[in-house]
């Protein structure tokens, strides 16, 4: 992101974002990438939107027997507070974070997602 300091634009790292690595379904990643291209966004922005909506709902019904078998490592950045809330939510529901990430895809509100230029914003 960019910050306006003394009338000059200075590029900075967004301190509210943290790197996170997990394993999620390869087919899900491919689907999110296609959808992100359609909506001029990024897959992690879609996941963040779905996670926020899932957390606001507050409940999850997850069948551990239906976990995908095609999981691959997925590294990206998330909002620090959102990721902390997801960790707490997963712990409270006795499931893994990657299960919550995969489940949250059904809760994405495509009208309220960040576009790809969000990381180049000026604050």
N, CA, C and O atoms as a Tinker XYZ file with bonds, in Angstrom:
   492  protein
     1  N      0.850000   -1.176000    0.000000    73     2
     2  CA     0.000000    0.000000    0.000000    64     1     3
     3  C      0.890000    1.231000    0.000000    63     2     4     5
     4  O      2.102000    1.140000    0.194000    81     3
     5  N      0.286000    2.351000   -0.214000    73     3     6
     6  CA     1.001000    3.622000   -0.250000    64     5     7
     7  C      0.467000    4.517000    0.854000    63     6     8     9
     8  O     -0.722000    4.484000    1.172000    81     7
     9  N      1.351000    5.316000    1.437000    73     7    10
    10  CA     0.939000    6.302000    2.441000    64     9    11
    11  C      1.395000    7.674000    1.976000    63    10    12    13
    12  O      2.468000    7.832000    1.393000    81    11
    13  N      0.562000    8.651000    2.245000    73    11    14
    14  CA     0.878000   10.029000    1.923000    64    13    15
    15  C      1.545000   10.652000    3.140000    63    14    16    17
    16  O      0.892000   10.927000    4.146000    81    15
    17  N      2.869000   10.875000    3.039000    73    15    18
    18  CA     3.644000   11.419000    4.155000    64    17    19
    19  C      4.328000   12.701000    3.684000    63    18    20    21
    20  O      5.134000   12.678000    2.754000    81    19
    21  N      4.003000   13.809000    4.330000    73    19    22
    22  CA     4.559000   15.119000    3.989000    64    21    23
    23  C      4.397000   15.449000    2.509000    63    22    24    25
    24  O      5.297000   16.000000    1.875000    81    23
    25  N      3.228000   15.101000    1.974000    73    23    26
    26  CA     2.942000   15.414000    0.583000    64    25    27
    27  C      3.582000   14.483000   -0.426000    63    26    28    29
    28  O      3.483000   14.725000   -1.629000    81    27
    29  N      4.237000   13.420000    0.028000    73    27    30
    30  CA     4.887000   12.466000   -0.865000    64    29    31
    31  C      4.307000   11.071000   -0.646000    63    30    32    33
    32  O      3.972000   10.700000    0.479000    81    31
    33  N      4.192000   10.311000   -1.716000    73    31    34
    34  CA     3.725000    8.942000   -1.615000    64    33    35
    35  C      4.891000    8.033000   -1.260000    63    34    36    37
    36  O      5.928000    8.042000   -1.923000    81    35
    37  N      4.705000    7.256000   -0.215000    73    35    38
    38  CA     5.729000    6.323000    0.236000    64    37    39
    39  C      5.125000    4.927000    0.258000    63    38    40    41
    40  O      4.073000    4.716000    0.861000    81    39
    41  N      5.783000    3.969000   -0.395000    73    39    42
    42  CA     5.286000    2.609000   -0.410000    64    41    43
    43  C      5.656000    1.914000    0.895000    63    42    44    45
    44  O      6.810000    1.955000    1.322000    81    43
    45  N      4.672000    1.276000    1.526000    73    43    46
    46  CA     4.891000    0.582000    2.791000    64    45    47
    47  C      4.223000   -0.783000    2.759000    63    46    48    49
    48  O      3.393000   -1.067000    1.896000    81    47
    49  N      4.593000   -1.604000    3.697000    73    47    50
    50  CA     3.968000   -2.906000    3.862000    64    49    51
    51  C      2.788000   -2.746000    4.803000    63    50    52    53
    52  O      2.875000   -2.052000    5.816000    81    51
    53  N      1.693000   -3.389000    4.463000    73    51    54
    54  CA     0.504000   -3.345000    5.302000    64    53    55
    55  C      0.754000   -4.188000    6.550000    63    54    56    57
    56  O      0.827000   -5.413000    6.457000    81    55
    57  N      0.883000   -3.565000    7.694000    73    55    58
    58  CA     1.194000   -4.248000    8.946000    64    57    59
    59  C      0.022000   -5.066000    9.485000    63    58    60    61
    60  O      0.193000   -5.854000   10.415000    81    59
    61  N     -1.167000   -4.883000    8.907000    73    59    62
    62  CA    -2.344000   -5.624000    9.357000    64    61    63
    63  C     -2.458000   -6.990000    8.691000    63    62    64    65
    64  O     -3.399000   -7.734000    8.969000    81    63
    65  N     -1.512000   -7.330000    7.814000    73    63    66
    66  CA    -1.564000   -8.598000    7.102000    64    65    67
    67  C     -0.424000   -9.501000    7.557000    63    66    68    69
    68  O      0.685000   -9.040000    7.830000    81    67
    69  N     -0.720000  -10.795000    7.634000    73    67    70
    70  CA     0.282000  -11.777000    8.023000    64    69    71
    71  C      0.306000  -12.910000    7.003000    63    70    72    73
    72  O     -0.709000  -13.241000    6.391000    81    71
    73  N      1.493000  -13.494000    6.836000    73    71    74
    74  CA     1.635000  -14.644000    5.956000    64    73    75
    75  C      1.104000  -15.865000    6.682000    63    74    76    77
    76  O      1.288000  -16.022000    7.889000    81    75
    77  N      0.437000  -16.733000    5.915000    73    75    78
    78  CA    -0.091000  -17.957000    6.499000    64    77    79
    79  C     -0.016000  -19.064000    5.471000    63    78    80    81
    80  O     -0.353000  -18.870000    4.303000    81    79
    81  N      0.432000  -20.237000    5.919000    73    79    82
    82  CA     0.560000  -21.384000    5.034000    64    81    83
    83  C     -0.296000  -22.518000    5.571000    63    82    84    85
    84  O     -0.275000  -22.819000    6.764000    81    83
    85  N     -1.048000  -23.140000    4.677000    73    83    86
    86  CA    -1.873000  -24.282000    5.052000    64    85    87
    87  C     -2.047000  -25.175000    3.831000    63    86    88    89
    88  O     -1.527000  -24.868000    2.758000    81    87
    89  N     -2.759000  -26.252000    3.985000    73    87    90
    90  CA    -3.061000  -27.153000    2.871000    64    89    91
    91  C     -4.549000  -27.103000    2.604000    63    90    92    93
    92  O     -5.362000  -27.364000    3.492000    81    91
    93  N     -4.904000  -26.762000    1.363000    73    91    94
    94  CA    -6.313000  -26.780000    0.969000    64    93    95
    95  C     -6.440000  -27.440000   -0.391000    63    94    96    97
    96  O     -5.441000  -27.684000   -1.069000    81    95
    97  N     -7.638000  -27.720000   -0.776000    73    95    98
    98  CA    -7.947000  -28.450000   -1.993000    64    97    99
    99  C     -7.401000  -27.747000   -3.240000    63    98   100   101
   100  O     -7.621000  -26.553000   -3.440000    81    99
   101  N     -6.692000  -28.502000   -4.063000    73    99   102
   102  CA    -6.132000  -27.955000   -5.299000    64   101   103
   103  C     -7.238000  -27.507000   -6.242000    63   102   104   105
   104  O     -7.126000  -26.454000   -6.869000    81   103
   105  N     -8.302000  -28.291000   -6.351000    73   103   106
   106  CA    -9.411000  -27.922000   -7.232000    64   105   107
   107  C    -10.096000  -26.648000   -6.728000    63   106   108   109
   108  O    -10.573000  -25.839000   -7.524000    81   107
   109  N    -10.143000  -26.475000   -5.411000    73   107   110
   110  CA   -10.726000  -25.263000   -4.831000    64   109   111
   111  C     -9.866000  -24.040000   -5.168000    63   110   112   113
   112  O    -10.395000  -22.979000   -5.498000    81   111
   113  N     -8.555000  -24.189000   -5.085000    73   111   114
   114  CA    -7.642000  -23.091000   -5.428000    64   113   115
   115  C     -7.823000  -22.706000   -6.895000    63   114   116   117
   116  O     -7.881000  -21.523000   -7.230000    81   115
   117  N     -7.911000  -23.707000   -7.762000    73   115   118
   118  CA    -8.113000  -23.444000   -9.191000    64   117   119
   119  C     -9.435000  -22.727000   -9.430000    63   118   120   121
   120  O     -9.504000  -21.789000  -10.223000    81   119
   121  N    -10.480000  -23.172000   -8.743000    73   119   122
   122  CA   -11.793000  -22.519000   -8.867000    64   121   123
   123  C    -11.727000  -21.068000   -8.392000    63   122   124   125
   124  O    -12.244000  -20.169000   -9.055000    81   123
   125  N    -11.087000  -20.844000   -7.243000    73   123   126
   126  CA   -10.966000  -19.482000   -6.716000    64   125   127
   127  C    -10.158000  -18.592000   -7.652000    63   126   128   129
   128  O    -10.473000  -17.412000   -7.807000    81   127
   129  N     -9.129000  -19.139000   -8.272000    73   127   130
   130  CA    -8.320000  -18.361000   -9.214000    64   129   131
   131  C     -9.145000  -17.930000  -10.419000    63   130   132   133
   132  O     -9.030000  -16.791000  -10.872000    81   131
   133  N     -9.972000  -18.827000  -10.940000    73   131   134
   134  CA   -10.832000  -18.493000  -12.085000    64   133   135
   135  C    -11.847000  -17.414000  -11.709000    63   134   136   137
   136  O    -12.056000  -16.452000  -12.448000    81   135
   137  N    -12.466000  -17.594000  -10.554000    73   135   138
   138  CA   -13.467000  -16.625000  -10.099000    64   137   139
   139  C    -12.808000  -15.276000   -9.813000    63   138   140   141
   140  O    -13.372000  -14.227000  -10.123000    81   139
   141  N    -11.623000  -15.307000   -9.227000    73   139   142
   142  CA   -10.908000  -14.065000   -8.931000    64   141   143
   143  C    -10.592000  -13.306000  -10.212000    63   142   144   145
   144  O    -10.688000  -12.079000  -10.240000    81   143
   145  N    -10.219000  -14.011000  -11.268000    73   143   146
   146  CA    -9.973000  -13.356000  -12.559000    64   145   147
   147  C    -11.237000  -12.726000  -13.106000    63   146   148   149
   148  O    -11.192000  -11.631000  -13.668000    81   147
   149  N    -12.364000  -13.402000  -12.949000    73   147   150
   150  CA   -13.643000  -12.868000  -13.421000    64   149   151
   151  C    -14.032000  -11.586000  -12.684000    63   150   152   153
   152  O    -14.594000  -10.667000  -13.281000    81   151
   153  N    -13.735000  -11.531000  -11.406000    73   151   154
   154  CA   -14.139000  -10.400000  -10.566000    64   153   155
   155  C    -13.013000   -9.403000  -10.307000    63   154   156   157
   156  O    -13.151000   -8.526000   -9.454000    81   155
   157  N    -11.887000   -9.526000  -11.042000    73   155   158
   158  CA   -10.743000   -8.638000  -10.885000    64   157   159
   159  C    -10.322000   -8.574000   -9.414000    63   158   160   161
   160  O    -10.268000   -7.503000   -8.810000    81   159
   161  N    -10.029000   -9.740000   -8.862000    73   159   162
   162  CA    -9.662000   -9.841000   -7.456000    64   161   163
   163  C     -8.538000  -10.866000   -7.307000    63   162   164   165
   164  O     -7.925000  -11.267000   -8.297000    81   163
   165  N     -8.272000  -11.284000   -6.087000    73   163   166
   166  CA    -7.290000  -12.317000   -5.786000    64   165   167
   167  C     -7.974000  -13.412000   -4.968000    63   166   168   169
   168  O     -8.925000  -13.128000   -4.239000    81   167
   169  N     -7.504000  -14.668000   -5.078000    73   167   170
   170  CA    -8.141000  -15.758000   -4.327000    64   169   171
   171  C     -8.190000  -15.517000   -2.814000    63   170   172   173
   172  O     -9.180000  -15.864000   -2.169000    81   171
   173  N     -7.137000  -14.929000   -2.243000    73   171   174
   174  CA    -7.170000  -14.727000   -0.794000    64   173   175
   175  C     -8.192000  -13.661000   -0.393000    63   174   176   177
   176  O     -8.729000  -13.721000    0.713000    81   175
   177  N     -8.474000  -12.684000   -1.270000    73   175   178
   178  CA    -9.524000  -11.706000   -0.974000    64   177   179
   179  C    -10.892000  -12.393000   -0.959000    63   178   180   181
   180  O    -11.756000  -12.064000   -0.147000    81   179
   181  N    -11.073000  -13.356000   -1.875000    73   179   182
   182  CA   -12.328000  -14.106000   -1.893000    64   181   183
   183  C    -12.476000  -14.920000   -0.608000    63   182   184   185
   184  O    -13.538000  -14.934000    0.015000    81   183
   185  N    -11.385000  -15.600000   -0.221000    73   183   186
   186  CA   -11.424000  -16.386000    1.014000    64   185   187
   187  C    -11.694000  -15.504000    2.233000    63   186   188   189
   188  O    -12.462000  -15.883000    3.117000    81   187
   189  N    -11.065000  -14.333000    2.279000    73   187   190
   190  CA   -11.292000  -13.426000    3.414000    64   189   191
   191  C    -12.755000  -13.019000    3.505000    63   190   192   193
   192  O    -13.325000  -12.964000    4.595000    81   191
   193  N    -13.356000  -12.736000    2.367000    73   191   194
   194  CA   -14.766000  -12.357000    2.347000    64   193   195
   195  C    -15.628000  -13.504000    2.862000    63   194   196   197
   196  O    -16.515000  -13.294000    3.690000    81   195
   197  N    -15.372000  -14.712000    2.378000    73   195   198
   198  CA   -16.124000  -15.871000    2.841000    64   197   199
   199  C    -15.929000  -16.134000    4.320000    63   198   200   201
   200  O    -16.875000  -16.486000    5.023000    81   199
   201  N    -14.695000  -15.963000    4.797000    73   199   202
   202  CA   -14.416000  -16.165000    6.224000    64   201   203
   203  C    -15.161000  -15.155000    7.086000    63   202   204   205
   204  O    -15.724000  -15.513000    8.121000    81   203
   205  N    -15.167000  -13.895000    6.661000    73   203   206
   206  CA   -15.875000  -12.866000    7.425000    64   205   207
   207  C    -17.360000  -13.190000    7.511000    63   206   208   209
   208  O    -17.973000  -13.047000    8.569000    81   207
   209  N    -17.932000  -13.626000    6.399000    73   207   210
   210  CA   -19.357000  -13.960000    6.391000    64   209   211
   211  C    -19.653000  -15.203000    7.227000    63   210   212   213
   212  O    -20.668000  -15.262000    7.922000    81   211
   213  N    -18.768000  -16.191000    7.158000    73   211   214
   214  CA   -18.943000  -17.398000    7.975000    64   213   215
   215  C    -18.845000  -17.065000    9.457000    63   214   216   217
   216  O    -19.658000  -17.532000   10.254000    81   215
   217  N    -17.859000  -16.265000    9.829000    73   215   218
   218  CA   -17.700000  -15.900000   11.239000    64   217   219
   219  C    -18.884000  -15.081000   11.741000    63   218   220   221
   220  O    -19.287000  -15.218000   12.896000    81   219
   221  N    -19.442000  -14.233000   10.885000    73   219   222
   222  CA   -20.594000  -13.436000   11.316000    64   221   223
   223  C    -21.814000  -14.328000   11.526000    63   222   224   225
   224  O    -22.674000  -14.018000   12.351000    81   223
   225  N    -21.895000  -15.431000   10.787000    73   223   226
   226  CA   -22.984000  -16.391000   10.983000    64   225   227
   227  C    -22.795000  -17.131000   12.303000    63   226   228   229
   228  O    -23.756000  -17.375000   13.033000    81   227
   229  N    -21.551000  -17.484000   12.598000    73   227   230
   230  CA   -21.227000  -18.045000   13.901000    64   229   231
   231  C    -21.342000  -19.544000   14.059000    63   230   232   233
   232  O    -20.952000  -20.076000   15.099000    81   231
   233  N    -21.868000  -20.250000   13.060000    73   231   234
   234  CA   -21.992000  -21.703000   13.187000    64   233   235
   235  C    -21.429000  -22.388000   11.952000    63   234   236   237
   236  O    -21.370000  -21.809000   10.867000    81   235
   237  N    -21.018000  -23.631000   12.145000    73   235   238
   238  CA   -20.490000  -24.411000   11.039000    64   237   239
   239  C    -20.954000  -25.857000   11.210000    63   238   240   241
   240  O    -20.909000  -26.409000   12.309000    81   239
   241  N    -21.395000  -26.451000   10.123000    73   239   242
   242  CA   -21.725000  -27.874000   10.119000    64   241   243
   243  C    -20.789000  -28.524000    9.114000    63   242   244   245
   244  O    -20.979000  -28.416000    7.902000    81   243
   245  N    -19.789000  -29.194000    9.631000    73   243   246
   246  CA   -18.736000  -29.740000    8.792000    64   245   247
   247  C    -18.630000  -31.234000    9.002000    63   246   248   249
   248  O    -18.544000  -31.712000   10.133000    81   247
   249  N    -18.637000  -31.968000    7.903000    73   247   250
   250  CA   -18.492000  -33.416000    7.962000    64   249   251
   251  C    -17.040000  -33.764000    7.660000    63   250   252   253
   252  O    -16.587000  -33.621000    6.525000    81   251
   253  N    -16.319000  -34.215000    8.664000    73   251   254
   254  CA   -14.897000  -34.504000    8.508000    64   253   255
   255  C    -14.641000  -35.635000    7.515000    63   254   256   257
   256  O    -13.546000  -35.734000    6.960000    81   255
   257  N    -15.616000  -36.470000    7.294000    73   255   258
   258  CA   -15.457000  -37.591000    6.352000    64   257   259
   259  C    -15.424000  -37.105000    4.897000    63   258   260   261
   260  O    -14.962000  -37.828000    4.014000    81   259
   261  N    -15.905000  -35.900000    4.650000    73   259   262
   262  CA   -15.969000  -35.372000    3.278000    64   261   263
   263  C    -14.801000  -34.461000    2.932000    63   262   264   265
   264  O    -14.881000  -33.689000    1.976000    81   263
   265  N    -13.726000  -34.540000    3.690000    73   263   266
   266  CA   -12.552000  -33.708000    3.408000    64   265   267
   267  C    -12.006000  -34.069000    2.024000    63   266   268   269
   268  O    -11.991000  -35.238000    1.641000    81   267
   269  N    -11.556000  -33.045000    1.273000    73   267   270
   270  CA   -10.992000  -33.335000   -0.049000    64   269   271
   271  C     -9.678000  -34.107000    0.045000    63   270   272   273
   272  O     -8.940000  -33.984000    1.022000    81   271
   273  N     -9.402000  -34.891000   -0.969000    73   271   274
   274  CA    -8.190000  -35.722000   -0.988000    64   273   275
   275  C     -7.071000  -35.081000   -1.807000    63   274   276   277
   276  O     -5.968000  -35.623000   -1.876000    81   275
   277  N     -7.345000  -33.935000   -2.427000    73   275   278
   278  CA    -6.371000  -33.303000   -3.325000    64   277   279
   279  C     -5.715000  -32.065000   -2.717000    63   278   280   281
   280  O     -5.426000  -31.100000   -3.426000    81   279
   281  N     -5.486000  -32.092000   -1.431000    73   279   282
   282  CA    -4.934000  -30.910000   -0.754000    64   281   283
   283  C     -3.472000  -30.679000   -1.122000    63   282   284   285
   284  O     -2.668000  -31.608000   -1.199000    81   283
   285  N     -3.162000  -29.405000   -1.347000    73   283   286
   286  CA    -1.797000  -28.968000   -1.633000    64   285   287
   287  C     -1.489000  -27.773000   -0.739000    63   286   288   289
   288  O     -2.391000  -27.148000   -0.182000    81   287
   289  N     -0.202000  -27.468000   -0.611000    73   287   290
   290  CA     0.195000  -26.335000    0.217000    64   289   291
   291  C     -0.226000  -25.029000   -0.452000    63   290   292   293
   292  O     -0.050000  -24.851000   -1.658000    81   291
   293  N     -0.779000  -24.123000    0.342000    73   291   294
   294  CA    -1.246000  -22.827000   -0.154000    64   293   295
   295  C     -0.719000  -21.754000    0.788000    63   294   296   297
   296  O     -1.024000  -21.753000    1.980000    81   295
   297  N      0.075000  -20.840000    0.239000    73   295   298
   298  CA     0.643000  -19.751000    1.033000    64   297   299
   299  C      0.097000  -18.428000    0.521000    63   298   300   301
   300  O      0.082000  -18.176000   -0.684000    81   299
   301  N     -0.347000  -17.594000    1.437000    73   299   302
   302  CA    -0.844000  -16.267000    1.082000    64   301   303
   303  C     -0.858000  -15.407000    2.337000    63   302   304   305
   304  O     -0.379000  -15.826000    3.390000    81   303
   305  N     -1.410000  -14.203000    2.222000    73   303   306
   306  CA    -1.521000  -13.323000    3.378000    64   305   307
   307  C     -2.995000  -13.105000    3.713000    63   306   308   309
   308  O     -3.865000  -13.135000    2.843000    81   307
   309  N     -3.243000  -12.887000    4.993000    73   307   310
   310  CA    -4.591000  -12.624000    5.479000    64   309   311
   311  C     -4.532000  -11.459000    6.448000    63   310   312   313
   312  O     -3.471000  -11.114000    6.968000    81   311
   313  N     -5.682000  -10.864000    6.678000    73   311   314
   314  CA    -5.811000   -9.846000    7.699000    64   313   315
   315  C     -5.503000  -10.497000    9.053000    63   314   316   317
   316  O     -6.034000  -11.561000    9.369000    81   315
   317  N     -4.656000   -9.859000    9.837000    73   315   318
   318  CA    -4.177000  -10.420000   11.105000    64   317   319
   319  C     -5.324000  -10.733000   12.066000    63   318   320   321
   320  O     -5.364000  -11.815000   12.651000    81   319
   321  N     -6.246000   -9.802000   12.228000    73   319   322
   322  CA    -7.361000   -9.990000   13.157000    64   321   323
   323  C     -8.314000  -11.081000   12.671000    63   322   324   325
   324  O     -8.828000  -11.869000   13.465000    81   323
   325  N     -8.542000  -11.116000   11.363000    73   323   326
   326  CA    -9.423000  -12.135000   10.793000    64   325   327
   327  C     -8.826000  -13.525000   10.999000    63   326   328   329
   328  O     -9.536000  -14.455000   11.379000    81   327
   329  N     -7.540000  -13.667000   10.754000    73   327   330
   330  CA    -6.895000  -14.965000   10.926000    64   329   331
   331  C     -6.939000  -15.413000   12.389000    63   330   332   333
   332  O     -7.149000  -16.593000   12.667000    81   331
   333  N     -6.745000  -14.493000   13.311000    73   331   334
   334  CA    -6.839000  -14.832000   14.734000    64   333   335
   335  C     -8.253000  -15.297000   15.084000    63   334   336   337
   336  O     -8.425000  -16.244000   15.851000    81   335
   337  N     -9.257000  -14.634000   14.524000    73   335   338
   338  CA   -10.645000  -15.026000   14.778000    64   337   339
   339  C    -10.949000  -16.391000   14.167000    63   338   340   341
   340  O    -11.694000  -17.181000   14.747000    81   339
   341  N    -10.373000  -16.669000   12.997000    73   339   342
   342  CA   -10.570000  -17.973000   12.349000    64   341   343
   343  C     -9.933000  -19.076000   13.191000    63   342   344   345
   344  O    -10.522000  -20.143000   13.365000    81   343
   345  N     -8.740000  -18.826000   13.711000    73   343   346
   346  CA    -8.072000  -19.816000   14.563000    64   345   347
   347  C     -8.921000  -20.116000   15.793000    63   346   348   349
   348  O     -9.086000  -21.275000   16.173000    81   347
   349  N     -9.454000  -19.079000   16.406000    73   347   350
   350  CA   -10.300000  -19.244000   17.593000    64   349   351
   351  C    -11.584000  -20.006000   17.248000    63   350   352   353
   352  O    -12.015000  -20.879000   18.001000    81   351
   353  N    -12.192000  -19.667000   16.101000    73   351   354
   354  CA   -13.416000  -20.319000   15.628000    64   353   355
   355  C    -13.159000  -21.805000   15.368000    63   354   356   357
   356  O    -13.961000  -22.652000   15.762000    81   355
   357  N    -12.043000  -22.121000   14.706000    73   355   358
   358  CA   -11.701000  -23.509000   14.410000    64   357   359
   359  C    -11.478000  -24.292000   15.702000    63   358   360   361
   360  O    -11.937000  -25.426000   15.838000    81   359
   361  N    -10.785000  -23.688000   16.625000    73   359   362
   362  CA   -10.527000  -24.340000   17.910000    64   361   363
   363  C    -11.828000  -24.584000   18.674000    63   362   364   365
   364  O    -12.015000  -25.651000   19.258000    81   363
   365  N    -12.714000  -23.609000   18.671000    73   363   366
   366  CA   -13.982000  -23.734000   19.383000    64   365   367
   367  C    -14.868000  -24.818000   18.785000    63   366   368   369
   368  O    -15.665000  -25.436000   19.491000    81   367
   369  N    -14.726000  -25.051000   17.468000    73   367   370
   370  CA   -15.550000  -26.054000   16.798000    64   369   371
   371  C    -14.809000  -27.375000   16.572000    63   370   372   373
   372  O    -15.322000  -28.266000   15.894000    81   371
   373  N    -13.609000  -27.504000   17.135000    73   371   374
   374  CA   -12.802000  -28.724000   17.052000    64   373   375
   375  C    -12.545000  -29.191000   15.625000    63   374   376   377
   376  O    -12.642000  -30.379000   15.317000    81   375
   377  N    -12.213000  -28.228000   14.758000    73   375   378
   378  CA   -11.827000  -28.557000   13.381000    64   377   379
   379  C    -10.553000  -27.791000   13.044000    63   378   380   381
   380  O    -10.122000  -26.923000   13.803000    81   379
   381  N     -9.964000  -28.112000   11.918000    73   379   382
   382  CA    -8.730000  -27.469000   11.504000    64   381   383
   383  C     -9.022000  -26.189000   10.718000    63   382   384   385
   384  O    -10.103000  -26.020000   10.153000    81   383
   385  N     -8.042000  -25.304000   10.697000    73   383   386
   386  CA    -8.192000  -24.033000    9.986000    64   385   387
   387  C     -8.430000  -24.268000    8.498000    63   386   388   389
   388  O     -9.244000  -23.574000    7.889000    81   387
   389  N     -7.737000  -25.230000    7.905000    73   387   390
   390  CA    -7.938000  -25.470000    6.479000    64   389   391
   391  C     -9.361000  -25.946000    6.189000    63   390   392   393
   392  O     -9.894000  -25.669000    5.114000    81   391
   393  N     -9.980000  -26.654000    7.125000    73   391   394
   394  CA   -11.386000  -27.042000    6.959000    64   393   395
   395  C    -12.286000  -25.811000    6.942000    63   394   396   397
   396  O    -13.227000  -25.732000    6.152000    81   395
   397  N    -11.992000  -24.855000    7.815000    73   395   398
   398  CA   -12.774000  -23.614000    7.862000    64   397   399
   399  C    -12.581000  -22.820000    6.561000    63   398   400   401
   400  O    -13.542000  -22.284000    6.010000    81   399
   401  N    -11.337000  -22.750000    6.078000    73   399   402
   402  CA   -11.068000  -22.042000    4.818000    64   401   403
   403  C    -11.870000  -22.643000    3.671000    63   402   404   405
   404  O    -12.512000  -21.921000    2.909000    81   403
   405  N    -11.831000  -23.961000    3.554000    73   403   406
   406  CA   -12.553000  -24.621000    2.461000    64   405   407
   407  C    -14.060000  -24.446000    2.603000    63   406   408   409
   408  O    -14.756000  -24.243000    1.608000    81   407
   409  N    -14.555000  -24.520000    3.792000    73   407   410
   410  CA   -15.990000  -24.367000    4.046000    64   409   411
   411  C    -16.465000  -22.943000    3.750000    63   410   412   413
   412  O    -17.604000  -22.739000    3.330000    81   411
   413  N    -15.594000  -21.969000    3.970000    73   411   414
   414  CA   -15.980000  -20.560000    3.824000    64   413   415
   415  C    -16.250000  -20.157000    2.381000    63   414   416   417
   416  O    -16.853000  -19.111000    2.141000    81   415
   417  N    -15.823000  -20.957000    1.424000    73   415   418
   418  CA   -16.020000  -20.615000    0.008000    64   417   419
   419  C    -17.500000  -20.459000   -0.317000    63   418   420   421
   420  O    -17.866000  -19.646000   -1.166000    81   419
   421  N    -18.344000  -21.224000    0.346000    73   419   422
   422  CA   -19.789000  -21.131000    0.103000    64   421   423
   423  C    -20.404000  -19.849000    0.647000    63   422   424   425
   424  O    -21.576000  -19.575000    0.391000    81   423
   425  N    -19.639000  -19.062000    1.388000    73   423   426
   426  CA   -20.152000  -17.849000    2.018000    64   425   427
   427  C    -19.615000  -16.566000    1.379000    63   426   428   429
   428  O    -19.794000  -15.480000    1.931000    81   427
   429  N    -18.968000  -16.680000    0.238000    73   427   430
   430  CA   -18.399000  -15.508000   -0.429000    64   429   431
   431  C    -19.519000  -14.650000   -1.004000    63   430   432   433
   432  O    -20.387000  -15.140000   -1.726000    81   431
   433  N    -19.487000  -13.366000   -0.673000    73   431   434
   434  CA   -20.431000  -12.389000   -1.228000    64   433   435
   435  C    -19.698000  -11.645000   -2.333000    63   434   436   437
   436  O    -18.884000  -10.763000   -2.061000    81   435
   437  N    -19.984000  -11.998000   -3.564000    73   435   438
   438  CA   -19.244000  -11.464000   -4.708000    64   437   439
   439  C    -19.493000   -9.980000   -4.952000    63   438   440   441
   440  O    -18.794000   -9.359000   -5.753000    81   439
   441  N    -20.466000   -9.416000   -4.280000    73   439   442
   442  CA   -20.738000   -7.981000   -4.423000    64   441   443
   443  C    -19.874000   -7.145000   -3.481000    63   442   444   445
   444  O    -19.796000   -5.925000   -3.624000    81   443
   445  N    -19.221000   -7.808000   -2.510000    73   443   446
   446  CA   -18.459000   -7.061000   -1.502000    64   445   447
   447  C    -17.005000   -7.506000   -1.412000    63   446   448   449
   448  O    -16.404000   -7.414000   -0.341000    81   447
   449  N    -16.431000   -7.981000   -2.497000    73   447   450
   450  CA   -15.032000   -8.418000   -2.451000    64   449   451
   451  C    -14.100000   -7.279000   -2.841000    63   450   452   453
   452  O    -14.481000   -6.364000   -3.571000    81   451
   453  N    -12.883000   -7.353000   -2.345000    73   451   454
   454  CA   -11.867000   -6.349000   -2.690000    64   453   455
   455  C    -11.379000   -6.631000   -4.102000    63   454   456   457
   456  O    -11.264000   -7.789000   -4.504000    81   455
   457  N    -11.087000   -5.564000   -4.865000    73   455   458
   458  CA   -10.543000   -5.788000   -6.196000    64   457   459
   459  C     -9.028000   -5.895000   -6.138000    63   458   460   461
   460  O     -8.418000   -5.632000   -5.101000    81   459
   461  N     -8.430000   -6.278000   -7.245000    73   459   462
   462  CA    -6.988000   -6.560000   -7.258000    64   461   463
   463  C     -6.136000   -5.328000   -6.986000    63   462   464   465
   464  O     -4.984000   -5.467000   -6.574000    81   463
   465  N     -6.655000   -4.148000   -7.198000    73   463   466
   466  CA    -5.870000   -2.938000   -6.956000    64   465   467
   467  C     -5.907000   -2.496000   -5.491000    63   466   468   469
   468  O     -5.313000   -1.476000   -5.144000    81   467
   469  N     -6.593000   -3.246000   -4.631000    73   467   470
   470  CA    -6.703000   -2.875000   -3.222000    64   469   471
   471  C     -5.337000   -2.758000   -2.554000    63   470   472   473
   472  O     -5.132000   -1.889000   -1.707000    81   471
   473  N     -4.413000   -3.621000   -2.929000    73   471   474
   474  CA    -3.092000   -3.563000   -2.277000    64   473   475
   475  C     -2.275000   -2.359000   -2.698000    63   474   476   477
   476  O     -1.230000   -2.084000   -2.109000    81   475
   477  N     -2.736000   -1.635000   -3.713000    73   475   478
   478  CA    -2.037000   -0.420000   -4.163000    64   477   479
   479  C     -2.754000    0.849000   -3.693000    63   478   480   481
   480  O     -2.532000    1.930000   -4.240000    81   479
   481  N     -3.601000    0.716000   -2.695000    73   479   482
   482  CA    -4.388000    1.851000   -2.213000    64   481   483
   483  C     -3.496000    2.902000   -1.542000    63   482   484   485
   484  O     -2.362000    2.623000   -1.154000    81   483
   485  N     -4.032000    4.099000   -1.421000    73   483   486
   486  CA    -3.322000    5.182000   -0.749000    64   485   487
   487  C     -4.066000    5.479000    0.554000    63   486   488   489
   488  O     -5.280000    5.686000    0.558000    81   487
   489  N     -3.329000    5.494000    1.642000    73   487   490
   490  CA    -3.947000    5.804000    2.943000    64   489   491
   491  C     -3.330000    7.057000    3.498000    63   490   492
   492  O     -3.702000    7.499000    4.585000    81   491
